[in-house]
């Protein structure tokens, strides 16, 4: 990581750690929702694909 960026994050962590905690939490929730949506679409696609070939 860039030394300036790590210094900046260090300063934020020293004064306002809640900002970093919230930012990381939001990133985790966002990535989990994207993964979950992708898995759900894949499952729905397989279900539709199977039902089409059953007839």
Secondary structure, 3 states (H helix, E strand, C coil): CCHHHHHHHHHHHHHCHHHHHHHHHHHHHHHHHHHHHHHHHHHHHHHHHHHHHHC
